[in-house]
Amino acid sequence: MKLLFDQNLSWRLASVASRRFPDSAHVNSLGLSNTSDREIWDYAKERDFCICSKDTDFRQLSFLYGPPPKVIWLQVENRPTWEIAEILESQLDRIMAFKDSSEAMLVIQALSND
């Protein structure tokens, strides 16, 4: 599964995640940093990416249009990049099952206990 990391996530995630998710990218590296969510959606759909975002906009597009592309909605608050990478790694089985499912969206929660 190729992940397309949204603007609200660090560009470093693409390289960190590439071990488990080859050919993943960040919107910045693809020249999509100043484009609309709909343009990012269309880009992901055309190129078989799964959008990974903390933003509710892609969640809404998922409800509106359905897959493709699929959306991984991260409810991870403000965490460092390495921690978000660990969260994705810990959810690898769920993510791979999601890839083959008919579901449009996968919610990954890692909220603070504060």
KOLTOR-600549 format. One record per residue: x, y, z of N, C-alpha, C in turn; residue in one letter. Coordinates in nm, 4 decimals, m for minus. Example, Ala and Ser with C-alpha at 12.3 -4.5 7.8 and 13.67 -1.06 7.14 Angstrom:
       npx       npy       npz      capx      capy      capz       cpx       cpy       cpz  resn
    1.3190   m0.5690    0.7800    1.2300   m0.4500    0.7800    1.3200   m0.3300    0.7800     a
    1.2850   m0.2250    0.7080    1.3670   m0.1060    0.7140    1.2900    0.0030    0.7870     s
//
This chain:
       npx       npy       npz      capx      capy      capz       cpx       cpy       cpz  resn
    0.0848   m0.1173    0.0000    0.0000    0.0000    0.0000    0.0890    0.1231    0.0000     m
    0.0612    0.2151   m0.0911    0.1335    0.3424   m0.0977    0.0547    0.4468   m0.0189     k
    0.1217    0.5108    0.0741    0.0572    0.6153    0.1529    0.0959    0.7525    0.0990     l
   m0.0015    0.8412    0.0928    0.0218    0.9802    0.0566   m0.0046    1.0627    0.1813     l
    0.1019    1.1165    0.2392    0.0908    1.1924    0.3630    0.0503    1.3360    0.3332     f
   m0.0511    1.3804    0.4026   m0.1063    1.5139    0.3864   m0.0144    1.6195    0.4481     d
   m0.0424    1.7423    0.4147    0.0353    1.8580    0.4600    0.0455    1.8672    0.6128     q
   m0.0545    1.8191    0.6840   m0.0552    1.8320    0.8304    0.0335    1.7284    0.8994     n
    0.1009    1.6453    0.8217    0.1960    1.5478    0.8747    0.3346    1.5807    0.8193     l
    0.4361    1.5435    0.8921    0.5726    1.5740    0.8514    0.6105    1.5029    0.7222     s
    0.6862    1.5725    0.6401    0.7365    1.5137    0.5161    0.8309    1.3963    0.5455     w
    0.8866    1.3934    0.6648    0.9788    1.2855    0.7016    0.9089    1.1493    0.7117     r
    0.7795    1.1508    0.7324    0.7053    1.0242    0.7448    0.7161    0.9377    0.6192     l
    0.7215    0.9998    0.5037    0.7279    0.9228    0.3796    0.8524    0.8348    0.3757     a
    0.9659    0.8897    0.4151    1.0878    0.8080    0.4128    1.0906    0.7083    0.5276     s
    1.0411    0.7476    0.6444    1.0376    0.6565    0.7585    0.9439    0.5393    0.7299     v
    0.8318    0.5668    0.6684    0.7311    0.4633    0.6431    0.7622    0.3768    0.5215     a
    0.8588    0.4182    0.4411    0.8841    0.3481    0.3150    0.9274    0.2028    0.3333     s
    0.9810    0.1687    0.4503    1.0203    0.0306    0.4750    0.8977   m0.0621    0.4699     r
    0.7901   m0.0204    0.5310    0.6668   m0.1009    0.5325    0.5689   m0.0632    0.4222     r
    0.5790    0.0607    0.3764    0.4863    0.1117    0.2755    0.5671    0.1709    0.1597     f
    0.6243    0.0850    0.0749    0.7093    0.1334   m0.0355    0.6342    0.2302   m0.1269     p
    0.7096    0.3230   m0.1838    0.6582    0.4223   m0.2789    0.5633    0.5232   m0.2153     d
    0.5649    0.5322   m0.0820    0.4855    0.6348   m0.0147    0.5482    0.7715   m0.0416     s
    0.4680    0.8748   m0.0288    0.5154    1.0099   m0.0591    0.4431    1.1113    0.0290     a
    0.4967    1.2306    0.0313    0.4340    1.3432    0.0999    0.3879    1.4415   m0.0067     h
    0.2793    1.5121    0.0189    0.2267    1.6060   m0.0809    0.3323    1.7085   m0.1234     v
    0.4193    1.7495   m0.0321    0.5228    1.8474   m0.0667    0.6172    1.7937   m0.1735     n
    0.6579    1.6679   m0.1595    0.7539    1.6106   m0.2543    0.6937    1.5910   m0.3928     s
    0.5621    1.5953   m0.4020    0.4933    1.5772   m0.5298    0.4443    1.7086   m0.5888     l
    0.4809    1.8205   m0.5247    0.4384    1.9513   m0.5737    0.2920    1.9815   m0.5472     g
    0.2347    1.9176   m0.4451    0.0921    1.9355   m0.4158    0.0660    2.0190   m0.2911     l
    0.1682    2.0866   m0.2406    0.1511    2.1577   m0.1132    0.0559    2.2761   m0.1222     s
    0.0382    2.3333   m0.2387   m0.0515    2.4488   m0.2530   m0.1757    2.4153   m0.3342     n
   m0.2162    2.2897   m0.3300   m0.3348    2.2494   m0.4049   m0.4505    2.2207   m0.3096     t
   m0.5669    2.2137   m0.3646   m0.6864    2.1879   m0.2829   m0.6923    2.0421   m0.2406     s
   m0.7724    2.0164   m0.1383   m0.7928    1.8788   m0.0930   m0.8503    1.7942   m0.2060     d
   m0.9376    1.8510   m0.2850   m0.9984    1.7763   m0.3962   m0.8932    1.7378   m0.5006     r
   m0.7985    1.8278   m0.5265   m0.6916    1.7951   m0.6215   m0.6017    1.6843   m0.5667     e
   m0.5739    1.6887   m0.4370   m0.4958    1.5828   m0.3739   m0.5731    1.4514   m0.3811     i
   m0.7024    1.4576   m0.3559   m0.7896    1.3401   m0.3648   m0.7806    1.2778   m0.5048     w
   m0.7947    1.3606   m0.6065   m0.7900    1.3114   m0.7443   m0.6528    1.2536   m0.7784     d
   m0.5469    1.3194   m0.7321   m0.4108    1.2701   m0.7548   m0.3955    1.1309   m0.6933     y
   m0.4385    1.1160   m0.5700   m0.4282    0.9871   m0.5008   m0.5104    0.8799   m0.5726     a
   m0.6274    0.9168   m0.6153   m0.7145    0.8215   m0.6847   m0.6506    0.7732   m0.8141     k
   m0.5959    0.8646   m0.8918   m0.5362    0.8311   m1.0211   m0.4093    0.7473   m1.0074     e
   m0.3417    0.7590   m0.8940   m0.2108    0.6939   m0.8781   m0.2094    0.5856   m0.7705     r
   m0.3267    0.5437   m0.7278   m0.3412    0.4325   m0.6340   m0.2728    0.4567   m0.4990     d
   m0.2859    0.5782   m0.4464   m0.2381    0.6099   m0.3124   m0.3527    0.5968   m0.2132     f
   m0.3176    0.5721   m0.0893   m0.4090    0.5834    0.0237   m0.3698    0.7111    0.0962     c
   m0.4626    0.8014    0.1164   m0.4326    0.9289    0.1821   m0.4254    0.9070    0.3323     i
   m0.3194    0.9579    0.3926   m0.2980    0.9487    0.5368   m0.2969    1.0914    0.5910     c
   m0.3913    1.1235    0.6795   m0.4091    1.2612    0.7228   m0.4651    1.2693    0.8643     s
   m0.4379    1.3816    0.9286   m0.5026    1.4128    1.0563   m0.6216    1.5061    1.0337     k
   m0.6416    1.5465    0.9114   m0.7417    1.6446    0.8736   m0.8784    1.5797    0.8524     d
   m0.9826    1.6414    0.9021   m1.1176    1.5873    0.8824   m1.1689    1.6079    0.7407     t
   m1.1044    1.6938    0.6624   m1.1508    1.7180    0.5251   m1.1483    1.5911    0.4412     d
   m1.0419    1.5121    0.4547   m1.0346    1.3885    0.3776   m1.1327    1.2842    0.4295     f
   m1.1605    1.2898    0.5560   m1.2646    1.2030    0.6125   m1.3988    1.2355    0.5461     r
   m1.4268    1.3642    0.5336   m1.5521    1.4070    0.4705   m1.5572    1.3663    0.3226     q
   m1.4455    1.3829    0.2519   m1.4424    1.3416    0.1113   m1.4649    1.1910    0.0985     l
   m1.4127    1.1164    0.1945   m1.4315    0.9720    0.1956   m1.5796    0.9365    0.2086     s
   m1.6494    1.0075    0.2975   m1.7937    0.9852    0.3131   m1.8700    1.0245    0.1870     f
   m1.8274    1.1337    0.1264   m1.8966    1.1878    0.0097   m1.8766    1.1025   m0.1154     l
   m1.7527    1.0642   m0.1431   m1.7211    0.9968   m0.2691   m1.6932    0.8479   m0.2562     y
   m1.6550    0.8017   m0.1382   m1.6155    0.6623   m0.1229   m1.4832    0.6362   m0.1927     g
   m1.4339    0.5139   m0.1790   m1.3042    0.4839   m0.2399   m1.3178    0.4549   m0.3897     p
   m1.2119    0.4606   m0.4634   m1.0799    0.5087   m0.4219   m1.0724    0.6600   m0.4238     p
   m0.9759    0.7157   m0.3572   m0.8746    0.6511   m0.2751   m0.9292    0.6193   m0.1366     p
   m0.8601    0.5337   m0.0688   m0.8922    0.5053    0.0703   m0.8252    0.6111    0.1568     k
   m0.8752    0.6255    0.2789   m0.8233    0.7267    0.3702   m0.7910    0.6626    0.5042     v
   m0.6717    0.6935    0.5542   m0.6362    0.6594    0.6916   m0.6401    0.7897    0.7684     i
   m0.7353    0.7976    0.8606   m0.7524    0.9189    0.9399   m0.6834    0.8969    1.0743     w
   m0.5784    0.9728    1.0961   m0.5001    0.9600    1.2187   m0.5517    1.0566    1.3243     l
   m0.6004    1.0028    1.4317   m0.6387    1.0842    1.5467   m0.5272    1.0672    1.6490     q
   m0.4204    1.1413    1.6262   m0.2984    1.1229    1.7046   m0.2517    1.2505    1.7743     v
   m0.3343    1.3513    1.7734   m0.2985    1.4795    1.8343   m0.1626    1.5260    1.7814     e
   m0.0952    1.6114    1.8545    0.0360    1.6608    1.8130    0.1445    1.5732    1.8732     n
    0.1948    1.4842    1.7917    0.2988    1.3915    1.8349    0.4186    1.4057    1.7424     r
    0.5365    1.3705    1.7925    0.6540    1.3772    1.7062    0.6459    1.2752    1.5923     p
    0.7176    1.3026    1.4862    0.7169    1.2174    1.3682    0.7502    1.0728    1.4018     t
    0.8521    1.0513    1.4835    0.8932    0.9141    1.5165    0.7801    0.8392    1.5859     w
    0.7015    0.9101    1.6660    0.5926    0.8448    1.7374    0.4776    0.8097    1.6420     e
    0.4494    0.8977    1.5479    0.3460    0.8676    1.4479    0.3907    0.7484    1.3631     i
    0.5191    0.7436    1.3290    0.5725    0.6288    1.2540    0.5553    0.4999    1.3341     a
    0.5813    0.5056    1.4630    0.5626    0.3874    1.5484    0.4159    0.3458    1.5553     e
    0.3270    0.4443    1.5596    0.1834    0.4144    1.5618    0.1436    0.3426    1.4332     i
    0.1892    0.3926    1.3194    0.1599    0.3273    1.1917    0.2159    0.1857    1.1896     l
    0.3376    0.1710    1.2373    0.4011    0.0385    1.2427    0.3195   m0.0570    1.3313     e
    0.2730   m0.0069    1.4440    0.1965   m0.0915    1.5365    0.0612   m0.1325    1.4790     s
    0.0146   m0.0589    1.3805   m0.1154   m0.0854    1.3185   m0.1018   m0.1526    1.1820     q
    0.0161   m0.2057    1.1543    0.0442   m0.2634    1.0229   m0.0581   m0.3690    0.9823     l
   m0.0933   m0.4596    1.0723   m0.1907   m0.5642    1.0384   m0.3266   m0.5049    1.0021     d
   m0.3691   m0.4060    1.0780   m0.4979   m0.3396    1.0479   m0.4918   m0.2681    0.9135     r
   m0.3796   m0.2008    0.8876   m0.3647   m0.1256    0.7628   m0.3648   m0.2203    0.6434     i
   m0.2942   m0.3326    0.6543   m0.2895   m0.4269    0.5431   m0.4265   m0.4931    0.5219     m
   m0.4982   m0.5209    0.6286   m0.6337   m0.5746    0.6154   m0.7263   m0.4703    0.5517     a
   m0.7074   m0.3451    0.5877   m0.7846   m0.2339    0.5314   m0.7618   m0.2242    0.3812     f
   m0.6397   m0.2435    0.3390   m0.6057   m0.2371    0.1965   m0.6946   m0.3305    0.1148     k
   m0.7185   m0.4491    0.1664   m0.7952   m0.5502    0.0937   m0.9447   m0.5490    0.1257     d
   m0.9873   m0.4574    0.2107   m1.1282   m0.4514    0.2493   m1.2068   m0.3588    0.1562     s
   m1.3368   m0.3594    0.1732   m1.4216   m0.2677    0.0962   m1.4423   m0.1351    0.1696     s
   m1.3867   m0.1241    0.2880   m1.4021   m0.0018    0.3678   m1.3332    0.1171    0.3002     e
   m1.3916    0.2352    0.3184   m1.3363    0.3573    0.2592   m1.2363    0.4261    0.3509     a
   m1.2518    0.4044    0.4826   m1.1694    0.4786    0.5768   m1.1317    0.3909    0.6953     m
   m1.0100    0.4131    0.7419   m0.9597    0.3483    0.8615   m0.9232    0.4569    0.9605     l
   m0.9762    0.4484    1.0799   m0.9452    0.5444    1.1856   m0.8429    0.4813    1.2785     v
   m0.7323    0.5517    1.2972   m0.6315    0.5091    1.3914   m0.6244    0.6118    1.5021     i
   m0.6581    0.5692    1.6223   m0.6600    0.6591    1.7365   m0.5424    0.6296    1.8291     q
   m0.4792    0.7366    1.8713   m0.3735    0.7278    1.9721   m0.3781    0.8591    2.0488     a
   m0.4796    0.8725    2.1277   m0.5028    0.9981    2.1992   m0.4308    0.9968    2.3330     l
   m0.3987    1.1133    2.3780   m0.3284    1.1288    2.5039   m0.4166    1.0889    2.6217     s
   m0.3544    1.0397    2.7258   m0.4259    1.0046    2.8484   m0.4260    1.1196    2.9503     n
   m0.3776    1.2346    2.9078   m0.3691    1.3505    2.9985   m0.5054    1.4010    3.0388     d
//
